[in-house]
Amino acid sequence: MKTRGLITLAVIGLALTIVAPRMHGQAGAGRRAGNKAPANTQRMYDPRTVQTVTGKVASIDTIAARGRMAGGVHIELQTDSALVSVHLGPAWYLNRQGVRLEKGGAVTVTGSRILVDGKPAIVADGVVSGTATLKLRDRNGIPLWSRGPR
């Protein structure tokens, strides 16, 4: 009888370690401690605010992976009028696309204009660098990586 009780507790504990982080991840948009990027920028994408901006890549940052959440990539884009934070997507997805972004490189970004901590940002659906195009989301903002590996 003791063994059955211990097995039941182990199963419940295992279930909680799997389910609890997923429930926590559903908490909505906001910042995770120590990260520059919002916790869930895909929910912030609004097709009504899509814009195209051109500028130079001022910096490229990779946000470290946390738990089941893959590491993300974001760039700072220097336009003629402002420095804009651009949220791209998970590092593993960008690496598979073969498009290399470089600091100082000219790019054209299309995406949903949002505010993060009161500052302008863009959740990118596409980036053009030279002749290469990096496609990140469909026209509704659904991340292409959510459809599985390609």
URLIN-V605763 format. One record per helix or strand of 2 or more residues. SS is the DSSP state (2 for helix, 1 for strand). FROM is the first residue (numbers start at 1). TO is the last residue. Records with the same first field share a line. If there is no record, write none. Layout:
BEGIN
SS = FROM-TO ; FROM-TO
END
This chain:
BEGIN
2 = 2-25 ; 41-44 ; 47-49 ; 91-97 ; 144-147
1 = 50-63 ; 72-78 ; 83-90 ; 106-116 ; 119-129 ; 132-135
END
